[in-house]
Amino acid sequence: MVGPLLLRSLWSASKSSPSSSSHSSRLRTYLSPLRAFSTAAASASSVSPNESLDPTRLRNVAVIAHVDHGKTTLMDRLLRQCGADIPHERAMDSNSLERERGITIASKVTSISWKENELNMVDTPGHADFGGEVERVVGMVEGAVLVVDAGEGPLAQTKFVLAKALKYGLRPILLLNKVDRPAVSEERCDEVESLVFDLFANLGATEEQLDFPVLYASAKEGWASSTFTKDPPADAKNMSQLLDAIIRHVPPPNASLDVPFQMLVSMMEKDFYLGRILTGRVSSGVIRVGDRVHGLRITDSGTEKIEEGKVLKLMKKKGTIMVLIDSAGAGDIISMAGMTKPSIGHTLANPEHGLVFIAFKDALYSDVTTALPTVELDPPTISMTFGVNDSPLAGRDGTHLTGGRIGDRLMAEAETNLAINVLPGLAETYEVQGRGELQLGILIENMRREGFELSVSPPKVIVMWDMLLSNVVHRSYFKMESAFTFTWYKTEKGVKLEPIEEVTIEVNEEHVGLVLEALSHRRAEVMDMGPVAGNDGRSKITLTCPSRGLVGYRSVFSSDTRGTGFMHRAFLKYEKYRGPLGNVRKGVLISMGYGSITAHALMSLEARGILFVAPGLEAYDGMIIGEHSRDTDLDVNPVRAKELNNIRAASKDENVKLSPPRLMTLEEAIGYVASDELIEVTPKAIRLRKRYLDVNKRKTMSKRPKE
C-alpha cells in the first residue's frame, strides 16, 4: 500500500505547484527507485514454482463409466496400490444411501501419489439420473479412464459420459474391466473394442482421440494389464500398469503460477464449523491461507462481484482423509473455506495479484474482474411438486412440517446440485425439476431421514412448445446465484416437444414379447434387436421411448422378467410429441373410513385386488390401500370390525389368513401414482392418497376436463 499512496500524494503536490514541469522531472527521477521497489515487492510476494506447486507433477483424471461397470471398485484398488488406508469396500461411497443401494450418487475427488507424481482422481456416478454430477466435474480434468464391462460392452450411459469427455477435448484411456469372467474371451474383448471405437467415431472424436490406449483389468482381483490375460503373473497382479498409462497419456495441466489466481467452483458442501467448503480446480496463479479473494459471477451486464473474503483454510483430500495445506498452485484441485456467498459456477479470484500501474496519476489497485466460463448442463426432463403434508395423520412422525422449512431445504439442495432446479409455486408448494425418478427419489429419501413430512405429486415430464424458428436456442438460468446454461433443442414453429430417452434392455428370449408389448403402450420405438454375445437364450433390445412412458416402468419390467432382465436408460434428445400413452395402470382401492385397519375387513377385500396395507395400520378417507383388479377406482371400508353379539356359535371363529401385502419403496411409489394422487412421505411411513380426500370432491373434479 506504500507505493500507490506515496505516488498519489506526490502527484497532488505536483498539480498544486506553479512549476509543474520542473517538479515532474524531479518526480520522474524519484519515481524510478519507487518503481524498482514495487517490482521487487511484487516479485518477493510471488511464489516460485517449487516442487510442491509444480503443475507438471499433476495429473487430473476422471473415472467414467456406465452404472455397475466397476468404477468405485477400481478406485478402491488404486487407493490401495498407492498406500492409502481403505476402511471398507467402496471407500469412495461415503454417503449412507450410496452404501445401502450400492450406487454412486455424487462425484468425489481424491489424490494419490505415484512415482513422484500426484494424481487427482475424480469418481463419477454411472446412473443417467446423476448425469449432472459428470457434467460439472469433467471440466476440471485433462484426462479420463473410460471403464467398460468386457461382457456387456458400451451401454447407454457409456455414450453419455463419453460424449461429455470428448466435448471437453479429453483423450480417454479405455479400460476393459471384468475380463476374468469365464464368458469373456480375447475375441469378445476385440469386439467390445470395435464397438467402443465406433462409438467414438459416431460422437465426432478427433484422430488423436480415436487413437486411445487399451488396457485389460479385473478391478475385483486388483490388477490391470496392457495385454489380454486372465491370470497375470504374481508380480504383475497390481494396478501399476494403469497408473503408468495415466502418467504417460494424460497431459499435465496447462497452467501458469505467475498470473493472478482464479478458480471455478465445481463442488460445494457445508460444514457446521467451517461453513461453505468450495471445491474446484485452480485455473491459474497461487493461493495461500490468509489471502484475500473475491467471489465473481457472470450476469447479463457482465461480471459482478458478490463477495470479498479471506481464505481461512485450504484443504485437499488425500486417500480417504482430508488434510490441511498451506498453499496450492495452478492445475491442482483443492477445497477452500472462508466464503459465505459463492456457490457452484462462480469464480474465485485473488485481487492482491492485480496491482497494475496504468499511469502515474492513475496508480491504483486493479482487481481481477474476469469470471471463468460457467458449466453447461443438459435440461431437466421431469418435475415434481413438493408441498406440506395435509393428511389427517400429519405431524405424528416428523419434526419439519411447514412449507417454509421445506422450501429452505429444497433451495439448499438446489445450491449444491446443479441438475436440480426449484421453482416456488402457490400455497407453499415448490416445483422441483430433475433428470429422473431416482434422482428426485434420493432427494425425498434424504429429506425424510432428516425429519421432514411432505406430500409429493407424481412426476410430470417437462414438455416444451417451440415458438421459435431457430434450430438451437441457448437460455441462461440463474438458480440460487449459480450460473449455468441449458440447451433446448428446437425443430419448427408451434411444435410440441418432449424428452426422448435411449433404452437398452437385456432379457431372456421368453420375455421379449411381454416386454415389447408393455413398451408399445408407452410409445417406445425399437431401434435395434439381436442376441447377446456369449449368452445363449438372451436378447438385447435398443429402443427410444418418451420419458413419461418410462415413469413407473422399472417395477413392471422387473415383474415381467422375473428379476432376470437388465434395463438402462439415458436422455437422448427432445423430439416431437408422440401422442397419449395407452392403458398402463389399473384402478385403486380407496379407503372410506378412518381408524385402524382390521384383518376382518381385509379378508373380504382380497378378492378385489392387491393390497398395500396390513392389519393394525392407520387409514383415513381418501387413502389408497390397494390396486383394484379393474380399471376403475373402488371405495372400500378397511376399518370395518366384526360385529359382536350374544349368540354362541357351534363352531369356533375361523382363523384369518391374509396374503402378504405389496409394500412399495419410495421409487416404486413415485412411478405408481396417477395425476390425481399424491405420495405422503414421513420419516416412518410412505402412503399413497388421493389429491382430494373427500369422495364428493373427487367426483366433482373427475368431471372437469383434464389438462
VOGU-3710 file (C-alpha; in Angstrom, 3 decimals, decimal comma):
1> mvgplllrsl> 0,000/0,000/0,000  3,026/2,394/0,425  3,778/2,678/-3,279  0,352/3,825/-4,581  -0,353/6,165/-1,635  3,041/7,854/-1,901  2,686/8,242/-5,664  -0,774/9,732/-5,274  0,449/12,330/-2,720  3,379/13,275/-4,970
11> wsasksspss> 1,007/13,758/-7,896  -1,204/16,057/-5,805  1,825/18,109/-4,830  2,909/18,381/-8,456  -0,524/19,660/-9,514  -0,579/22,370/-6,833  2,949/23,617/-7,656  3,300/26,501/-10,188  6,418/24,996/-11,749  4,929/21,661/-12,694
21> sshssrlrty> 7,465/20,921/-15,442  10,444/21,119/-13,113  8,602/19,154/-10,470  7,626/16,493/-12,995  11,259/15,957/-13,932  12,162/15,600/-10,264  9,294/13,179/-9,762  10,453/11,051/-12,666  13,851/10,746/-11,073  12,196/9,983/-7,718
31> lsplrafsta> 9,804/7,502/-9,341  12,488/5,230/-10,822  13,607/3,777/-7,455  9,974/3,619/-6,366  9,125/1,514/-9,378  12,052/-0,725/-8,630  10,778/-1,060/-5,043  7,263/-2,006/-6,235  8,629/-4,560/-8,690  10,834/-6,094/-6,031
41> aasassvspn> 7,900/-6,318/-3,604  5,729/-7,957/-6,204  8,401/-10,475/-7,112  9,011/-11,243/-3,450  5,320/-11,876/-2,868  5,023/-14,225/-5,843  5,833/-17,867/-5,301  8,456/-19,528/-7,403  7,323/-22,800/-8,943  8,819/-25,082/-6,331
51> esldptrlrn> 8,353/-28,788/-6,222  5,101/-28,768/-4,259  3,396/-26,330/-6,673  4,861/-27,539/-9,968  1,928/-28,229/-12,347  3,970/-30,751/-14,355  3,751/-33,171/-11,431  -0,056/-33,192/-11,537  -2,450/-35,430/-13,443  -6,180/-34,716/-13,204
61> vaviahvdhg> -8,208/-37,782/-14,236  -11,914/-38,648/-14,144  -13,120/-42,248/-13,955  -16,258/-42,503/-16,112  -18,414/-45,494/-16,980  -21,892/-46,953/-17,172  -23,538/-47,992/-13,916  -22,176/-51,231/-12,375  -19,167/-51,429/-14,684  -16,721/-51,229/-11,767
71> kttlmdrllr> -15,661/-47,588/-11,272  -15,790/-47,469/-7,471  -14,134/-50,877/-7,072  -11,388/-49,677/-9,394  -10,910/-46,577/-7,225  -10,507/-48,811/-4,159  -7,731/-50,779/-5,836  -5,935/-47,634/-6,989  -6,039/-46,200/-3,472  -4,629/-49,402/-2,019
81> qcgadipher> -1,951/-49,575/-4,702  -0,739/-46,112/-3,662  -0,706/-46,914/0,057  -3,986/-45,347/1,202  -5,812/-46,831/4,173  -9,163/-48,246/2,992  -11,557/-48,699/5,950  -14,088/-50,720/3,925  -15,019/-51,728/0,393  -16,347/-48,960/-1,864
91> amdsnslere> -14,482/-46,389/0,233  -15,381/-43,532/-2,115  -19,094/-44,117/-1,474  -19,154/-42,168/1,783  -22,887/-41,412/1,768  -25,110/-43,803/3,727  -27,557/-44,043/0,818  -24,706/-44,886/-1,538  -23,577/-47,763/0,645  -27,142/-49,048/1,096
101> rgitiaskvt> -28,035/-49,004/-2,598  -24,614/-49,859/-3,982  -24,525/-46,909/-6,402  -22,519/-43,706/-6,663  -24,719/-40,632/-6,282  -22,277/-37,704/-6,065  -18,899/-37,061/-7,680  -15,908/-37,164/-5,347  -12,274/-36,095/-5,649  -9,228/-37,653/-4,031
111> siswkeneln> -5,492/-37,541/-4,706  -2,902/-40,327/-4,754  0,876/-40,255/-5,224  2,640/-42,421/-7,789  6,320/-42,205/-8,809  6,844/-38,576/-7,744  3,586/-37,548/-9,427  0,313/-36,573/-7,843  -2,893/-37,889/-9,391  -6,183/-36,120/-8,668
121> mvdtpghadf> -8,809/-38,812/-9,301  -12,491/-37,927/-9,753  -15,025/-40,728/-9,172  -18,261/-40,026/-11,064  -21,752/-41,600/-10,932  -22,755/-44,057/-13,628  -26,534/-43,683/-13,446  -28,230/-41,465/-16,017  -30,229/-39,581/-13,377  -26,991/-38,230/-11,892
131> ggevervvgm> -25,506/-37,075/-15,190  -25,241/-33,526/-13,845  -22,518/-34,736/-11,488  -20,482/-35,793/-14,522  -21,097/-32,577/-16,432  -19,918/-30,278/-13,661  -16,626/-32,094/-12,912  -15,438/-33,175/-16,370  -14,129/-29,653/-16,957  -11,710/-29,997/-14,027
141> vegavlvvda> -9,626/-32,781/-15,575  -7,264/-33,261/-18,518  -7,872/-36,981/-18,969  -10,364/-39,765/-18,331  -10,387/-43,503/-17,770  -13,386/-44,992/-19,601  -14,336/-48,219/-17,835  -16,352/-50,664/-19,955  -17,592/-54,082/-18,886  -15,924/-56,544/-21,254
151> gegplaqtkf> -19,001/-58,761/-21,138  -21,738/-56,152/-21,617  -19,886/-53,694/-23,837  -20,750/-49,986/-24,133  -24,284/-49,117/-22,988  -26,491/-46,021/-22,910  -24,709/-44,171/-20,113  -21,318/-45,037/-21,630  -22,353/-42,962/-24,624  -23,444/-40,067/-22,404
161> vlakalkygl> -20,272/-39,827/-20,295  -18,023/-40,359/-23,316  -19,780/-37,565/-25,222  -19,111/-35,174/-22,342  -15,438/-36,191/-22,172  -14,929/-35,766/-25,919  -16,699/-32,406/-25,852  -14,061/-31,060/-23,441  -11,256/-32,379/-25,627  -10,201/-35,211/-23,323
171> rpilllnkvd> -8,370/-38,246/-24,666  -9,818/-41,184/-22,714  -7,974/-44,356/-21,765  -10,147/-47,414/-22,444  -10,133/-49,955/-19,611  -11,943/-53,228/-20,344  -12,967/-54,440/-16,893  -14,100/-57,871/-15,651  -12,005/-59,802/-18,165  -11,580/-62,573/-15,574
181> rpavseercd> -15,153/-63,756/-16,151  -15,441/-67,150/-17,872  -17,632/-65,791/-20,684  -15,088/-63,109/-21,653  -12,570/-64,149/-24,293  -9,969/-62,286/-26,288  -12,316/-62,261/-29,278  -15,037/-60,708/-27,129  -12,624/-58,008/-25,957  -11,705/-57,249/-29,579
191> eveslvfdlf> -15,404/-56,988/-30,406  -16,064/-54,608/-27,490  -13,045/-52,534/-28,503  -14,504/-52,221/-32,013  -17,873/-51,169/-30,573  -16,171/-48,517/-28,463  -14,217/-47,292/-31,499  -17,478/-46,975/-33,462  -18,976/-45,072/-30,527  -16,004/-42,678/-30,554
201> anlgateeql> -16,429/-42,121/-34,285  -20,188/-41,556/-34,044  -19,629/-38,943/-31,339  -17,253/-36,971/-33,560  -13,936/-37,836/-31,920  -10,748/-36,427/-33,420  -7,990/-38,613/-34,857  -5,953/-38,163/-31,695  -8,920/-39,223/-29,528  -9,571/-42,238/-31,762
211> dfpvlyasak> -6,041/-43,454/-31,068  -6,922/-44,366/-27,486  -4,812/-46,775/-25,410  -6,500/-50,011/-24,287  -5,907/-51,867/-21,023  -7,468/-55,029/-19,586  -8,316/-55,309/-15,920  -10,127/-57,092/-13,161  -10,868/-54,453/-10,549  -12,260/-57,102/-8,241
221> egwasstftk> -8,976/-59,028/-8,329  -6,949/-55,816/-8,233  -4,870/-55,948/-11,430  -4,569/-54,265/-14,806  -2,558/-55,278/-17,859  -1,642/-53,746/-21,200  -2,206/-57,118/-22,908  -5,114/-59,510/-22,679  -4,771/-62,090/-19,921  -6,982/-63,806/-17,405
231> dppadaknms> -4,276/-64,718/-14,922  -1,272/-62,351/-14,876  1,957/-63,307/-13,072  2,079/-62,813/-9,318  4,414/-59,811/-9,585  2,046/-58,148/-12,089  -1,185/-58,564/-10,112  -1,457/-54,863/-9,317  -2,573/-51,577/-10,837  0,893/-50,284/-11,715
241> qlldaiirhv> 0,369/-50,579/-15,492  -2,813/-48,483/-15,316  -1,093/-45,840/-13,187  1,861/-45,745/-15,566  -0,532/-45,359/-18,503  -2,190/-42,389/-16,797  1,220/-40,729/-16,308  2,149/-41,332/-19,966  -1,079/-40,490/-21,758  -2,739/-37,812/-19,597
251> pppnasldvp> -1,061/-34,422/-20,073  -0,249/-32,233/-17,064  -2,369/-29,103/-16,537  -1,567/-26,260/-18,902  -1,456/-23,595/-16,194  0,819/-20,812/-15,001  1,803/-19,880/-11,450  2,848/-16,317/-12,377  -0,595/-14,938/-13,263  -3,404/-13,902/-10,881
261> fqmlvsmmek> -5,252/-16,655/-9,004  -8,549/-17,894/-10,406  -10,661/-20,948/-9,578  -14,047/-22,107/-10,861  -16,176/-23,667/-8,120  -17,339/-27,125/-9,242  -18,466/-28,656/-5,923  -19,826/-27,267/-2,689  -20,628/-28,729/0,696  -21,499/-27,230/4,050
271> dfylgriltg> -19,745/-27,812/7,337  -21,147/-26,953/10,761  -17,912/-25,220/11,822  -16,312/-24,015/8,580  -19,443/-23,005/6,661  -19,210/-23,369/2,895  -16,435/-25,576/1,574  -15,836/-24,750/-2,101  -14,009/-27,260/-4,280  -12,598/-26,642/-7,717
281> rvssgvirvg> -9,582/-26,683/-9,990  -7,149/-23,773/-9,693  -7,059/-22,334/-13,201  -4,122/-20,009/-12,657  -1,876/-18,498/-10,010  -1,191/-19,482/-6,419  -3,465/-19,320/-3,359  -2,380/-19,351/0,281  -4,138/-19,398/3,609  -4,951/-15,820/4,587
291> drvhglritd> -5,131/-14,456/1,027  -7,877/-12,043/0,130  -10,219/-13,407/-2,563  -13,241/-12,126/-4,444  -16,295/-14,127/-5,470  -17,370/-13,326/-9,048  -20,278/-14,371/-11,196  -21,352/-13,717/-14,777  -24,561/-11,719/-15,293  -26,265/-10,291/-18,363
301> sgtekieegk> -24,453/-6,988/-17,835  -21,014/-8,550/-17,296  -19,009/-9,779/-14,334  -20,355/-8,961/-10,869  -18,501/-9,184/-7,559  -20,711/-10,890/-4,979  -18,366/-11,124/-2,001  -14,900/-10,213/-0,773  -13,434/-12,533/1,842  -10,376/-14,235/3,216
311> vlklmkkkgt> -9,148/-17,800/2,854  -9,437/-19,372/6,297  -8,454/-22,918/5,386  -7,139/-24,753/2,361  -7,807/-28,485/2,222  -7,132/-31,395/-0,049  -8,363/-34,959/0,115  -5,542/-37,482/0,081  -6,720/-41,048/0,033  -9,764/-41,178/2,273
321> imvlidsaga> -8,849/-38,328/4,649  -8,963/-34,553/4,285  -5,665/-32,808/5,089  -4,878/-29,123/5,600  -2,428/-27,435/3,236  -0,764/-24,008/3,319  -0,841/-23,211/-0,396  -1,897/-24,576/-3,766  -0,882/-23,816/-7,317  -2,426/-23,757/-10,750
331> gdiismagmt> -3,775/-27,077/-12,010  -4,452/-28,551/-8,567  -7,911/-29,496/-7,259  -8,451/-28,119/-3,747  -11,148/-27,188/-1,233  -11,394/-23,763/0,370  -13,246/-22,375/3,412  -13,889/-18,743/4,293  -16,511/-17,508/1,806  -20,241/-17,356/2,534
341> kpsightlan> -21,913/-16,430/-0,777  -20,157/-18,032/-3,789  -21,503/-21,381/-4,981  -21,153/-23,756/-7,914  -20,456/-21,977/-11,194  -18,883/-18,921/-9,560  -15,266/-17,799/-9,861  -12,867/-17,090/-7,005  -10,072/-14,619/-7,792  -7,233/-13,064/-5,783
351> pehglvfiaf> -7,277/-9,234/-6,104  -3,878/-8,717/-4,444  -2,089/-10,006/-7,541  -3,873/-7,450/-9,694  -1,570/-4,489/-8,826  -1,131/-2,570/-12,073  0,386/0,907/-12,609  -1,652/2,213/-15,522  -0,292/5,773/-15,479  1,443/7,995/-12,979
361> kdalysdvtt> -1,644/9,928/-11,938  -3,896/6,839/-12,059  -1,739/4,468/-9,996  -4,123/2,205/-8,069  -5,068/-1,412/-7,386  -6,759/-3,052/-10,363  -8,782/-6,053/-9,179  -9,069/-9,217/-11,206  -12,643/-8,953/-12,506  -12,798/-11,657/-15,165
371> alptveldpp> -15,002/-14,639/-14,317  -14,361/-18,050/-15,807  -16,881/-19,658/-18,203  -19,758/-21,414/-16,471  -20,838/-25,032/-16,606  -23,137/-26,116/-19,445  -25,836/-28,614/-18,478  -28,456/-30,656/-20,265  -32,042/-29,671/-19,420  -34,115/-31,420/-16,732
381> tismtfgvnd> -36,651/-33,902/-18,021  -39,221/-34,354/-15,220  -40,676/-32,257/-12,418  -42,496/-32,990/-9,159  -44,377/-30,702/-6,804  -43,381/-30,749/-3,129  -45,850/-29,417/-0,556  -46,961/-29,554/3,037  -48,399/-32,833/4,305  -52,095/-32,049/4,973
391> splagrdgth> -53,392/-35,575/5,601  -55,254/-36,480/8,844  -52,110/-38,299/10,050  -49,808/-35,303/9,534  -47,437/-34,260/12,310  -47,158/-37,637/14,035  -43,711/-38,673/12,812  -41,774/-35,657/11,524  -40,262/-32,536/13,044  -40,057/-30,277/9,955
401> ltggrigdrl> -43,637/-29,728/8,839  -44,064/-26,188/7,490  -43,772/-25,023/3,916  -41,017/-22,597/4,845  -38,769/-25,336/6,217  -39,419/-27,478/3,141  -38,610/-24,547/0,850  -35,357/-23,735/2,664  -34,240/-27,344/2,401  -35,029/-27,504/-1,322
411> maeaetnlai> -33,229/-24,226/-2,010  -30,180/-25,509/-0,139  -30,239/-28,660/-2,284  -30,506/-26,634/-5,475  -27,446/-24,680/-4,403  -25,228/-27,758/-4,219  -26,804/-29,787/-7,052  -26,906/-28,011/-10,402  -29,037/-30,723/-12,026  -31,960/-29,827/-9,720
421> nvlpglaety> -33,985/-26,661/-10,249  -36,502/-25,389/-7,665  -39,355/-23,040/-8,641  -41,633/-21,664/-5,876  -45,335/-22,241/-6,508  -48,639/-21,349/-4,910  -49,833/-22,281/-1,404  -46,395/-23,259/-0,062  -45,617/-25,648/-2,897  -42,388/-25,976/-4,872
431> evqgrgelql> -41,825/-27,416/-8,319  -38,611/-29,461/-8,320  -37,125/-30,255/-11,729  -34,598/-33,049/-12,216  -33,242/-35,744/-14,509  -35,295/-38,741/-13,380  -37,261/-40,581/-10,741  -34,179/-41,930/-8,985  -32,577/-38,521/-8,571  -35,708/-36,960/-7,067
441> gilienmrre> -36,331/-40,117/-5,039  -32,885/-39,770/-3,445  -33,713/-36,170/-2,515  -37,031/-37,200/-0,934  -35,363/-40,063/0,946  -32,728/-37,711/2,364  -35,425/-35,272/3,470  -37,498/-37,920/5,236  -34,387/-39,152/7,056  -33,818/-35,589/8,217
451> gfelsvsppk> -37,291/-35,482/9,791  -39,352/-33,834/7,049  -43,001/-34,583/6,350  -44,249/-33,641/2,911  -46,646/-34,522/0,141  -45,257/-35,192/-3,327  -47,093/-35,136/-6,643  -46,453/-37,731/-9,363  -43,619/-36,907/-11,770  -44,583/-34,794/-14,747
461> vivmwdmlls> -42,468/-34,713/-17,888  -41,286/-31,254/-18,929  -42,824/-30,679/-22,360  -41,888/-27,596/-24,371  -43,683/-25,670/-27,072  -41,359/-24,464/-29,797  -42,341/-20,901/-30,666  -39,086/-20,046/-32,486  -37,702/-20,842/-35,923  -34,078/-21,398/-34,899
471> nvvhrsyfkm> -32,689/-24,905/-34,618  -30,903/-24,490/-31,273  -31,592/-21,797/-28,701  -29,416/-21,262/-25,612  -31,094/-19,872/-22,497  -29,243/-18,881/-19,344  -30,702/-19,610/-15,917  -29,523/-18,195/-12,590  -30,508/-20,516/-9,778  -29,567/-19,604/-6,222
481> esaftftwyk> -26,915/-17,248/-7,660  -25,349/-20,209/-9,531  -24,934/-19,617/-13,246  -25,401/-22,452/-15,692  -26,784/-22,941/-19,174  -29,431/-25,270/-20,528  -29,611/-26,138/-24,226  -33,115/-26,546/-25,602  -33,495/-28,438/-28,886  -35,970/-26,940/-31,377
491> tekgvklepi> -37,450/-28,004/-34,686  -40,273/-25,957/-36,240  -42,623/-23,250/-35,091  -45,526/-24,377/-32,919  -44,331/-27,976/-32,415  -44,809/-29,679/-29,050  -41,560/-31,325/-27,911  -40,911/-33,939/-25,242  -37,737/-35,604/-23,891  -36,805/-38,901/-25,508
501> eevtievnee> -34,574/-41,455/-23,792  -32,452/-44,234/-25,209  -33,280/-47,546/-23,507  -31,101/-50,660/-23,601  -32,750/-53,891/-22,436  -31,290/-57,368/-21,986  -33,809/-60,151/-21,248  -34,389/-63,853/-21,753  -35,948/-64,764/-25,072  -39,204/-65,935/-23,468
511> hvglvleals> -39,756/-62,447/-22,010  -39,136/-60,451/-25,206  -42,775/-60,457/-26,333  -44,081/-59,369/-22,924  -41,564/-56,523/-22,687  -42,206/-55,248/-26,209  -45,966/-55,340/-25,681  -45,691/-53,282/-22,470  -43,363/-50,740/-24,098  -45,576/-50,394/-27,161
521> hrraevmdmg> -48,294/-48,966/-24,888  -45,680/-46,449/-23,676  -44,895/-45,150/-27,189  -41,491/-46,848/-27,460  -39,876/-47,494/-30,842  -37,399/-50,337/-31,433  -34,069/-49,238/-32,931  -32,081/-52,472/-32,795  -32,564/-56,031/-31,593  -30,302/-59,078/-31,537
531> pvagndgrsk> -28,754/-61,860/-29,451  -26,298/-61,180/-26,637  -22,800/-62,337/-27,486  -21,667/-65,169/-25,242  -25,102/-65,679/-23,652  -27,366/-68,177/-25,366  -31,062/-67,509/-24,890  -30,590/-63,778/-24,136  -31,686/-60,894/-26,342  -30,562/-57,263/-26,376
541> itltcpsrgl> -33,046/-54,597/-27,440  -32,318/-50,904/-28,062  -35,310/-48,556/-28,079  -36,219/-44,901/-27,880  -39,066/-44,025/-25,554  -40,570/-40,821/-24,130  -39,537/-40,105/-20,550  -43,183/-40,031/-19,479  -43,619/-43,584/-20,780  -40,767/-44,880/-18,624
551> vgyrsvfssd> -42,126/-43,389/-15,391  -43,002/-46,334/-13,180  -41,964/-48,951/-15,712  -38,925/-50,310/-13,858  -41,018/-52,214/-11,299  -43,274/-53,550/-14,076  -40,176/-54,636/-16,009  -38,757/-56,487/-13,005  -42,063/-58,282/-12,522  -42,444/-59,198/-16,221
561> trgtgfmhra> -38,903/-60,606/-16,471  -38,999/-62,343/-13,056  -35,996/-60,307/-11,979  -33,744/-61,659/-14,752  -33,751/-58,595/-17,039  -31,489/-55,552/-17,193  -32,695/-52,119/-18,284  -30,550/-48,998/-18,740  -31,730/-45,608/-19,922  -30,187/-42,233/-20,729
571> flkyekyrgp> -31,515/-38,921/-22,026  -31,157/-38,697/-25,809  -32,855/-35,559/-27,173  -36,075/-33,572/-27,418  -38,401/-34,818/-30,132  -41,908/-34,257/-31,437  -44,654/-35,336/-29,021  -45,582/-38,975/-29,731  -49,159/-38,874/-28,507  -51,006/-40,143/-25,421
581> lgnvrkgvli> -49,948/-43,340/-23,669  -52,006/-46,493/-23,609  -53,520/-48,068/-20,501  -50,527/-48,626/-18,221  -52,205/-48,992/-14,808  -55,408/-50,320/-13,231  -57,651/-48,561/-10,716  -57,080/-48,407/-6,946  -58,891/-49,303/-3,739  -59,667/-46,159/-1,725
591> smgygsitah> -60,399/-46,095/1,981  -63,716/-44,570/3,058  -63,169/-44,889/6,812  -60,847/-43,522/9,489  -59,202/-45,735/12,088  -57,152/-48,890/12,494  -57,239/-51,404/9,634  -58,705/-54,765/10,652  -57,944/-58,246/9,370  -61,678/-58,976/9,182
601> almsleargi> -62,156/-56,186/6,637  -59,088/-57,078/4,578  -60,215/-60,704/4,313  -63,212/-59,668/2,248  -61,179/-57,145/0,204  -58,504/-59,559/-1,000  -60,703/-60,719/-3,848  -60,983/-57,130/-5,077  -57,296/-56,726/-5,927  -53,780/-56,441/-4,484
611> lfvapgleay> -53,496/-54,912/-1,015  -50,827/-52,369/0,009  -51,558/-52,399/3,776  -51,506/-54,835/6,695  -53,827/-55,108/9,730  -53,075/-52,626/12,506  -52,048/-49,702/10,315  -53,924/-46,404/10,385  -56,149/-45,420/7,466  -58,194/-42,340/6,601
621> dgmiigehsr> -60,697/-41,171/3,989  -59,046/-40,933/0,577  -56,048/-43,130/1,410  -55,090/-45,732/-1,222  -54,901/-49,199/0,336  -54,571/-51,393/-2,765  -54,822/-51,874/-6,511  -58,209/-52,729/-7,986  -58,490/-55,698/-10,318  -60,345/-53,484/-12,810
631> dtdldvnpvr> -59,591/-50,172/-14,498  -61,887/-48,132/-12,221  -61,380/-46,923/-8,657  -63,377/-48,527/-5,834  -64,224/-47,035/-2,423  -63,967/-49,645/0,365  -64,024/-49,729/4,158  -60,813/-51,311/5,542  -61,570/-50,391/9,198  -64,785/-52,403/9,495
641> akelnniraa> -64,721/-54,584/12,610  -66,507/-57,877/13,174  -69,822/-57,372/14,887  -70,140/-58,984/18,305  -73,420/-60,470/19,623  -74,570/-62,674/22,465  -75,381/-65,668/20,282  -72,969/-68,521/20,769  -71,954/-70,290/17,556  -71,383/-74,011/17,414
651> skdenvklsp> -68,116/-73,652/15,538  -65,191/-71,544/16,674  -64,109/-68,473/14,745  -62,190/-69,125/11,589  -58,554/-68,051/11,552  -57,976/-65,101/9,213  -55,266/-65,896/6,664  -54,164/-62,969/4,512  -51,681/-62,809/1,668  -48,612/-60,620/2,338
661> prlmtleeai> -49,275/-57,041/1,208  -47,344/-55,369/-1,571  -45,051/-52,922/0,217  -43,822/-50,164/-2,079  -40,465/-48,458/-1,916  -40,266/-44,728/-2,490  -39,149/-45,117/-6,125  -41,965/-47,587/-6,806  -44,498/-45,203/-5,273  -43,196/-42,328/-7,415
671> gyvasdelie> -43,708/-44,404/-10,541  -47,093/-45,778/-9,468  -49,206/-42,737/-8,528  -51,526/-41,172/-11,103  -52,090/-37,488/-11,812  -54,953/-37,195/-9,277  -52,935/-38,826/-6,469  -50,176/-37,835/-4,027  -47,440/-39,542/-2,029  -47,457/-38,852/1,703
681> vtpkairlrk> -43,856/-39,069/2,924  -42,967/-39,166/6,627  -39,857/-40,428/8,460  -41,662/-43,678/9,346  -44,143/-44,305/6,529  -44,827/-43,875/2,822  -48,539/-43,730/1,985  -50,488/-43,211/-1,215  -53,555/-40,990/-1,204  -55,931/-39,160/-3,479
691> ryldvnkrkt> -55,287/-35,453/-4,038  -58,842/-34,727/-2,842  -59,726/-36,802/0,218  -63,485/-36,212/0,137  -65,315/-38,622/-2,163  -67,795/-35,970/-3,343  -64,971/-33,581/-4,182  -63,262/-36,303/-6,196  -66,417/-36,966/-8,204  -66,775/-33,274/-8,954
701> mskrpke> -63,152/-32,865/-10,045  -63,256/-36,022/-12,190  -65,914/-34,419/-14,393  -63,635/-31,499/-15,239  -61,601/-31,755/-18,443  -58,024/-32,887/-17,903  -55,092/-30,629/-18,702
//
